[in-house]
């Protein structure tokens, strides 16, 4: 049975107290929302603050009623966690062309809210499946609390008409992005703390799915926020840029990575675009930039750390080749930093794996580090490459690595773009 923050638990239990239960279950999601709004309006627990009235109303319930209320919440989470979610495709991202009408904005808000509700319940259900030692860990409970807060925000929407309130929906999504922006480090720290009592393979499977769901939730929220604010579709449709200059992104990212390596190593590795400086391609800029940043960080670090007095690799540029076909983009990043040793080559796409030296407990985590650390680190984040792979594969792309030990590494990234008719559609 789910156990969360005590004050929030009292809030949730009382909120659903007005619901009618049929055969031990809830009727509809609308019933939940109505009860939620009724209680939150009367008792002011919108932000999880308890009040004397919370305790008074709870004390009037006997054990069976309290158990029934908990079961209602549990059934909601389990029901929505098992519901299928439509794939986020280019067709989904280009379904509405800016500027959006009130009706288009409304239907987009419905889709986003329902999908976020399902993903939120999936994460809550996944946390419930963790062993007791994990659930009582304060760092893992913090992630649980934030997802409960997101669930609360979604249930407080006056469905369906409340989604016409654009400002409230916008504030809710901005709050969601802010709440979950720095949760990875906290969650992974909690998993690391229980590693003596929990299989690291199961922990990494949990973290793997958590990161993927988090990535999709962020795409939904940011796409909505950008799409509803755009006045036209000349350059972008939501988060999808129509003609992103690939060479400029690589140059800008190289400057950023160069600043990082200069701070840590007092050296900067040059990057040379061998072909395709002026290529443009429709894609999501933040995803592409993240992948390029992680690859260039790894390559720059390899050049610097494997340099010798007789062979200064920091003077040899990392080579980038860019080739575009009609609906695909291929980028090869080639470095000469000595390659990847065969002993670790099979693990480079494992979540939380890192070749960075870290002090860790001798619990099987010595080769693993906490994801979500400061992005200004050159290395040691531990989830860079697998998350890159997830970003690329979201839209049927492919990320491959070929390495020759003692020589260097080639990273091949192939992105699939939207069909041209999706980008050139006009508003009806």
C-alpha distance (Angstrom), angle and dihedral (degrees) to the residues before:
residue distance angle dihedral
X1 . . .
X2 3.79 . .
X3 3.77 116.6 .
X4 3.79 118.6 -175.2
X5 3.77 140.6 159.2
X6 3.85 105.0 -29.1
X7 3.82 97.2 -130.8
X8 3.80 92.0 45.9
X9 3.78 90.0 46.1
X10 3.81 90.3 55.7
X11 3.78 88.7 48.1
X12 3.79 94.6 50.9
X13 3.78 94.3 44.6
X14 3.78 93.5 51.7
X15 3.79 91.8 42.4
X16 3.78 91.5 60.7
X17 3.79 92.5 41.2
X18 3.80 92.5 96.8
X19 3.80 92.9 57.1
X20 3.76 121.4 109.0
X21 3.78 112.3 -127.1
X22 3.78 122.5 -145.7
X23 3.81 115.6 -162.1
X24 3.77 90.3 -20.0
X25 3.82 93.0 -52.1
X26 3.77 139.5 95.5
X27 3.77 124.7 -100.1
X28 3.78 107.6 -138.1
X29 3.77 140.9 -21.5
X30 3.80 86.9 -109.3
X31 3.82 88.7 61.3
X32 3.78 89.4 53.6
X33 3.78 92.6 49.8
X34 3.79 93.3 47.1
X35 3.78 92.1 51.3
X36 3.77 90.5 44.4
X37 3.81 94.2 52.8
X38 3.80 92.2 43.1
X39 3.77 93.5 54.7
X40 3.81 97.7 38.1
X41 3.78 90.7 51.5
X42 3.79 92.8 50.9
X43 3.78 100.1 39.0
X44 3.79 103.2 30.2
X45 3.80 98.2 -132.3
X46 3.81 94.0 139.9
X47 3.78 91.0 124.6
X48 3.76 96.5 35.7
X49 3.82 96.1 -96.7
X50 3.76 112.4 150.3
X51 3.76 123.4 -138.2
X52 3.78 137.1 -168.4
X53 3.77 88.7 -101.6
X54 3.81 90.3 59.0
X55 3.78 90.6 60.2
X56 3.80 93.1 42.3
X57 3.80 94.0 53.1
X58 3.78 92.4 44.2
X59 3.80 93.1 49.8
X60 3.80 89.9 59.1
X61 3.81 91.4 62.4
X62 3.77 121.3 87.8
X63 3.80 123.3 -138.6
X64 3.80 94.2 -92.1
X65 3.80 92.4 52.8
X66 3.80 92.2 48.1
X67 3.78 90.4 49.2
X68 3.79 90.3 49.4
X69 3.80 91.5 52.0
X70 3.78 92.1 50.5
X71 3.79 88.9 48.9
X72 3.80 90.6 53.8
X73 3.80 91.7 55.7
X74 3.79 91.2 43.8
X75 3.80 91.9 51.3
X76 3.79 91.7 50.2
X77 3.80 91.3 52.9
X78 3.79 94.2 44.5
X79 3.81 93.4 45.8
X80 3.79 96.1 51.3
X81 3.80 93.6 39.6
X82 3.81 89.1 62.3
X83 3.78 96.6 47.5
X84 3.81 117.6 107.1
X85 3.79 118.0 -112.1
X86 3.82 121.5 -147.7
X87 3.78 113.5 -112.3
X88 3.79 115.1 -101.7
X89 3.80 101.3 -120.4
X90 3.79 136.3 160.7
X91 3.80 86.8 -99.2
X92 3.81 88.8 58.6
X93 3.82 92.9 47.4
X94 3.82 93.4 48.9
X95 3.79 97.7 41.2
X96 3.80 90.7 102.9
X97 3.81 121.8 43.1
X98 3.82 119.1 -153.9
X99 2.94 136.3 -81.1
X100 3.79 89.5 55.4
X101 3.76 123.0 -148.3
X102 3.79 118.9 -133.5
X103 3.80 89.9 -102.4
X104 3.83 93.1 50.4
X105 3.78 91.1 47.8
X106 3.79 89.4 50.8
X107 3.81 95.3 52.0
X108 3.79 91.6 44.8
X109 3.80 89.8 52.2
X110 3.82 90.9 50.8
X111 3.81 92.2 52.6
X112 3.80 94.0 45.5
X113 3.82 94.1 46.4
X114 3.80 93.7 49.0
X115 3.80 93.5 46.7
X116 3.80 92.0 47.4
X117 3.80 89.3 49.7
X118 3.80 91.1 54.3
X119 3.81 94.1 46.5
X120 3.81 90.9 47.0
X121 3.80 91.8 52.0
X122 3.80 89.9 47.7
X123 3.78 91.1 57.1
X124 3.81 92.4 45.6
X125 3.81 90.6 49.7
X126 3.81 90.5 48.6
X127 3.81 91.0 52.8
X128 3.81 89.7 49.3
X129 3.80 89.4 56.3
X130 3.80 91.4 57.6
X131 3.82 116.1 99.7
X132 3.79 119.8 -92.5
X133 3.82 92.4 -103.0
X134 3.81 87.9 61.1
X135 3.80 97.3 46.1
X136 3.81 93.0 54.3
X137 3.81 92.3 49.0
X138 3.84 105.8 110.8
X139 3.82 94.1 -137.9
X140 3.80 93.4 51.8
X141 3.80 90.7 42.7
X142 3.81 88.2 55.4
X143 3.81 89.8 59.6
X144 3.80 89.1 46.8
X145 3.81 90.3 50.6
X146 3.80 93.0 51.3
X147 3.79 92.1 50.4
X148 3.80 89.5 49.2
X149 3.79 88.0 51.9
X150 3.81 89.4 52.3
X151 3.80 89.9 48.7
X152 3.79 89.0 50.5
X153 3.81 92.0 51.3
X154 3.80 92.2 49.8
X155 3.80 93.4 48.0
X156 3.79 91.7 49.9
X157 3.80 90.6 63.7
X158 3.79 109.8 108.6
X159 3.78 95.5 -123.8
X160 2.91 125.5 -117.8
X161 3.80 103.3 -4.0
X162 3.78 96.3 38.9
X163 3.79 89.5 71.4
X164 3.80 88.3 69.4
X165 3.80 85.2 71.5
X166 3.79 95.8 88.6
X167 3.79 96.0 -179.4
X168 3.78 93.2 54.3
X169 3.81 91.9 47.8
X170 3.79 90.1 48.1
X171 3.80 92.6 50.5
X172 3.80 91.0 47.5
X173 3.82 92.6 53.3
X174 3.80 93.0 44.2
X175 3.79 89.0 51.2
X176 3.80 89.8 49.7
X177 3.82 92.4 52.4
X178 3.79 91.2 47.0
X179 3.82 93.9 47.6
X180 3.80 94.2 50.6
X181 3.80 99.3 37.7
X182 3.82 95.6 96.3
X183 3.80 103.4 26.2
X184 3.81 100.0 104.7
X185 3.77 95.9 75.9
X186 3.80 92.4 47.7
X187 3.80 94.0 48.4
X188 3.80 94.8 45.4
X189 3.80 90.8 47.4
X190 3.79 88.9 55.2
X191 3.80 91.4 50.4
X192 3.78 90.3 49.1
X193 3.80 91.1 51.9
X194 3.81 92.3 56.4
X195 3.80 95.9 42.7
X196 3.81 91.6 108.7
X197 3.81 88.6 63.7
X198 3.81 102.4 32.2
X199 3.78 132.9 56.3
X200 3.79 110.7 -101.8
X201 3.81 89.8 -143.6
X202 3.81 90.3 58.7
X203 3.79 90.5 44.1
X204 3.79 91.8 52.8
X205 3.81 91.5 46.2
X206 3.80 88.2 54.0
X207 3.81 91.8 47.6
X208 3.80 91.1 46.4
X209 3.80 93.6 56.5
X210 3.79 91.8 40.5
X211 3.80 92.0 56.4
X212 3.80 92.9 46.9
X213 3.80 93.4 49.4
X214 3.79 90.3 45.3
X215 3.80 89.8 51.9
X216 3.82 92.0 52.6
X217 3.80 92.5 46.4
X218 3.79 90.4 52.1
X219 3.82 90.8 50.3
X220 3.81 90.7 52.8
X221 3.79 94.6 48.6
X222 3.81 97.6 43.3
X223 3.81 92.8 44.4
X224 3.79 91.2 53.9
X225 3.80 93.6 46.9
X226 3.79 93.8 49.1
X227 3.79 96.1 40.8
X228 3.80 96.2 52.9
X229 3.82 91.3 49.0
X230 3.82 97.3 50.5
X231 3.80 118.6 102.8
X232 3.80 95.9 -162.5
X233 3.80 142.0 2.9
X234 3.80 97.9 -121.7
X235 3.81 96.8 117.2
X236 3.79 106.0 9.4
X237 3.78 146.4 9.9
X238 3.77 105.2 -145.1
X239 3.80 108.1 -55.6
X240 3.82 92.0 -15.6
X241 3.81 111.5 99.6
X242 3.80 112.2 -153.1
X243 3.81 99.1 -150.7
X244 3.77 112.0 13.2
X245 3.80 112.8 -177.9
X246 3.80 100.6 -126.8
X247 3.80 95.8 -167.0
X248 3.81 92.8 53.4
X249 3.81 91.5 50.8
X250 3.81 90.9 51.2
X251 3.81 92.1 48.7
X252 3.79 92.3 48.0
X253 3.79 91.5 47.5
X254 3.81 91.6 47.6
X255 3.80 89.6 55.5
X256 3.80 90.6 51.7
X257 3.81 93.3 47.5
X258 3.80 89.2 45.7
X259 3.80 89.9 56.5
X260 3.81 89.9 52.1
X261 3.79 94.8 50.0
X262 3.80 91.5 44.6
X263 3.80 90.8 55.3
X264 3.81 93.7 47.8
X265 3.81 103.1 31.8
X266 3.80 104.2 15.1
X267 3.80 87.1 -124.6
X268 3.80 136.9 101.3
X269 3.80 124.7 -154.6
X270 3.83 114.0 -146.4
X271 3.80 121.7 -128.3
X272 3.80 120.8 -148.7
X273 3.80 124.0 -163.9
X274 3.79 103.4 -144.1
X275 3.80 96.5 -174.5
X276 3.81 138.3 0.8
X277 3.81 102.8 37.7
X278 3.80 92.6 154.6
X279 3.81 99.1 40.2
X280 3.81 116.6 131.3
X281 3.79 125.7 -165.6
X282 3.82 137.5 176.8
X283 3.81 110.5 -113.0
X284 3.79 143.9 115.5
X285 3.84 105.7 -72.3
X286 3.81 97.4 -152.7
X287 3.81 92.0 52.4
X288 3.79 94.4 47.7
X289 3.79 93.0 45.0
X290 3.80 91.8 50.1
X291 3.81 92.2 53.1
X292 3.81 93.0 47.3
X293 3.80 90.9 46.9
X294 3.81 93.9 52.9
X295 3.80 93.8 46.4
X296 3.81 93.9 47.1
X297 3.81 90.8 47.6
X298 3.80 90.6 54.0
X299 3.81 93.5 45.1
X300 3.81 94.2 46.0
X301 3.78 91.5 49.1
X302 3.81 90.8 49.9
X303 3.82 91.7 51.2
X304 3.80 92.7 49.0
X305 3.80 99.7 42.3
X306 3.80 94.8 44.8
X307 3.79 95.9 48.2
X308 3.80 118.0 117.9
X309 3.81 132.1 -169.5
X310 3.79 88.2 -103.2
X311 3.80 95.3 44.3
X312 3.81 115.5 34.1
X313 3.81 102.3 -169.7
X314 3.80 92.1 -177.7
X315 3.79 88.5 78.1
X316 3.81 92.8 53.2
X317 3.81 111.1 84.7
X318 3.77 126.1 -128.2
X319 3.81 105.7 -116.4
X320 3.80 122.2 -132.8
X321 3.80 124.3 -170.2
X322 3.82 120.6 -170.8
X323 3.80 123.0 -166.6
X324 3.80 127.4 172.5
X325 3.78 130.6 -165.1
X326 3.79 124.1 -175.8
X327 3.82 97.4 -74.4
X328 3.80 105.3 4.2
X329 3.79 138.9 64.4
X330 3.79 126.5 -153.2
X331 3.79 122.7 -164.6
X332 3.79 124.2 -177.5
X333 3.79 119.3 -166.4
X334 3.80 112.5 -168.0
X335 3.78 124.1 -170.8
X336 3.79 133.1 178.4
X337 3.79 98.1 -147.9
X338 3.78 99.2 126.0
X339 3.79 101.0 -86.0
X340 3.80 131.7 -110.1
X341 3.78 120.4 -57.7
X342 3.80 114.9 -115.5
X343 3.82 91.2 -123.9
X344 3.80 92.2 66.3
X345 3.80 102.4 25.6
X346 3.81 92.9 95.7
X347 3.82 91.8 52.8
X348 3.79 101.6 50.7
X349 3.81 92.6 97.9
X350 3.81 93.9 47.5
X351 3.79 114.5 113.4
X352 3.79 112.8 -106.1
X353 3.80 93.7 11.0
X354 3.79 114.9 136.4
X355 3.77 136.4 167.0
X356 3.78 89.1 -150.0
X357 3.79 114.4 115.4
X358 3.79 110.5 -114.1
X359 3.75 137.0 166.7
X360 3.78 107.5 -114.3
X361 3.74 139.4 157.9
X362 3.76 115.6 -91.0
X363 3.79 93.5 -109.4
X364 3.77 102.0 111.3
X365 3.78 91.1 -80.3
X366 3.79 97.2 97.0
X367 3.79 90.0 101.8
X368 3.78 92.0 45.3
X369 3.77 132.6 71.8
X370 3.75 137.4 -169.9
X371 3.81 113.9 -84.2
X372 3.77 119.7 -139.0
X373 3.78 97.5 50.0
X374 3.79 120.9 149.2
X375 3.81 109.4 -57.0
X376 3.80 89.2 -136.0
X377 3.79 88.6 76.3
X378 3.79 114.5 106.2
X379 3.80 91.3 -147.6
X380 3.76 144.6 -7.1
X381 3.81 100.6 70.9
X382 3.79 89.2 118.3
X383 3.79 98.4 -156.5
X384 3.80 102.1 62.8
X385 3.80 102.0 104.9
X386 3.82 98.6 38.2
X387 3.79 90.5 48.0
X388 3.81 88.7 48.1
X389 3.79 87.9 53.5
X390 3.80 90.8 49.8
X391 3.82 92.0 50.6
X392 3.80 92.5 49.0
X393 3.80 94.2 45.7
X394 3.81 93.4 48.2
X395 3.81 89.2 86.4
X396 3.82 97.8 31.9
X397 3.79 95.7 -86.5
X398 3.78 126.2 140.6
X399 3.80 135.5 -132.6
X400 3.81 119.8 -164.3
X401 3.78 133.7 173.1
X402 3.80 126.4 -156.4
X403 3.77 117.3 -174.5
X404 3.80 134.8 -178.1
X405 3.79 111.0 -159.7
X406 3.78 110.7 -126.0
X407 3.80 93.6 20.0
X408 3.81 118.0 50.3
X409 3.79 150.7 -79.6
X410 3.79 135.4 -91.8
X411 3.80 120.0 -155.7
X412 3.80 115.6 -161.8
X413 3.78 118.2 -162.9
X414 3.79 120.3 -175.8
X415 3.79 117.6 -174.2
X416 3.78 126.2 -167.2
X417 3.78 114.2 -144.2
X418 3.80 131.2 -156.6
X419 3.76 119.9 -88.1
X420 3.77 113.0 -92.6
X421 3.79 93.3 -116.7
X422 3.80 89.5 61.4
X423 3.81 90.4 57.5
X424 3.79 96.7 43.8
X425 3.79 98.5 46.0
X426 3.76 113.3 125.8
X427 3.77 126.1 -144.9
X428 3.75 114.4 -89.9
